[in-house]
């Protein structure tokens, strides 16, 4: 009998569904059956199991031995609360609050529950001093100041230790404090790079680049329309790293985000990226004259072509034209490198050139290593790699390490990055503070900035923002404005129901966006506000598969050609990466953005990827995004902002909330997370 079968047998004896066996085996590991047999409250390791359900199974399995004060139950309940907290992004829970929540489950002695959790390794206790200094103490009165109060925090071991490690590694880097160049030389190097590159940067960006040269840890803030300015800043940082012979490494959380950064760099350098040239030509050629039309018109045309859906599609087009003042656009403004965010490109040739630059070739392993070396190993121009690829090259020799889209990185991942940096390295975190915090516990960028132990500067483009950036800026301010989009960057698509929203999404992905903008369906990412429900990621994925790659799901629910999302880390990939399943031979072979292929042996690491949640999309960037907001789903300002800013050229906003989107953006701002990183950095 396999271990999965053994776990299933234990579940059967306690009245739990056998379908939980694979998940429990994954969580508990080897010996799962014996562990569960000895402690049925281990069911609470699964997020879908409630304390009431676990108690029922324990009573059935243990009989009278299942007592409310059983240490196994107390520890499991405490761990359950900590896991719920971590799922909401908190790294720790304050002692009194944790005791209160645990007590709410009918625990007579919450303190005993916390002790039981620490005793069996379900939790760790972490101490920090109160942040508030006794600034009002009057030394003239001859007294002595009160010692700061010590606060106790509880955390899941892996989460609490990761944040502690992050703080220690950041303090190690901060302690180096050696500038790469003096400020005058750095400024001159930046000016030379700007002149040689034939572009301009804002004074704020210039100061930010110099600051990163001087300071060991720097947060460089930016806004939604600053992608080109970020690329120009990276070129300047590359020049500094090259001239000083320290080397540079640039990473983005996912392969597709790295590809987007490289496309921005290619535009700044005036180069044609070679990764997707033929694909871009095919996409533009297939569009014919459609790039000159808006998507509303394109939807109507699709309806005429498909008689079976004619009336419904024509109605959809009519709705769009009648309710939205925001026409569809491709982000033509970004294309001319010397024009920044301005300049119209209406010709098919321009659209084709832009599409050809859209998905640059991923750097070879040799190039990746070269850009991280020192001295004669340094190779320019700089290119970005995915964060998993960068971490695989540890220890890093680069004296300048840059992480783009840093808001999406949680404490554990940030700790890995800081740990592989050399003692004298400078760590630069590029982040848009209006984005949602990471899907994993922590608020790294926010905490580093708040600690005042690192330096904060701003990368900012002085040019007028494009329509996507203008819409995102409006959302950041608490509204969802109508924006003019003469280049067809944005469209708002109303939907009266969740079912209609799914229909509109499929129509946009398979017909309208490819025809109107020349962006193939493989470059369109659907981002939904939720996983489940009639317009959640599951439903949209099922509908997209039916149209784009129908099949029986013969390989663990997938077919060759399916678009997939990675939910775990492995060699060459990480959570949030997307790709296409190309082969199934002793494992799934997935092609990532740029053509690189990785082999996945664990089927649990993959999910359907045509549609992903905002949390899964965070850290990724795609040419086109269809953002879906179903009815009766709470919307927050950071959630909407993050969904919109995943797009580099076009965003379609499918709104079935009936006004809930505007209300959520207006009223639901960012929620604070409970973390210790600020305290760790300040305590030193």
Protein Blocks (a to p, Z undefined) as FASTA:
>chain_A
ZZklmmmmmmmmnopafklmmmmmmmnoghklmmmmmmmmlmmmpmkbcfklmmmmmmmm
nommlcfklmklmmmmmmmmmmmmmmnopabdcfklmmmmmmmnopablmlmmmmmmmno
paccdddddfbdcfkbcfknopacdddddddddddfklmmmmmmmmmmmmmmmmnopafb
dfklmmmmmmmmmmmnopacdfklmmmmmmmmmpmbdcddddfklmmmmmmmmmmmmmmm
mmnonopadddfblklmmmmmmmmmmmnopacfklmmmmmmmmmmnmmmmmpcfklmmmm
mmmmmmmlmmmmmmmmmmmmmmpccdcdddfklmpmmlojgccdfbfklmmmmmmmmmcc
dddfklmmmmmmghjlpccddddddfklmmmmpccfbfbdcdehklmpcfklmmmmmmmp
cfkbccdddddfkbccdfbecjfklmmmmnopaccdddddfbdcdfklmmmmmmmnopac
ddddfkopaccdddfbfklmmmmmmmmmmmmmmmmnopafklpccddfbfbdjkbmklmm
mmmmmmmmgcehlngoiaehiacddfbdcehiaehiacddfbdehiacdddehhiacddf
blklpccfkbccfklmgopacfbdcddddehiacdfklmmmmmmmpfkbccdddfkgomm
mmmmmmmccdddddfklmmmmnZZ
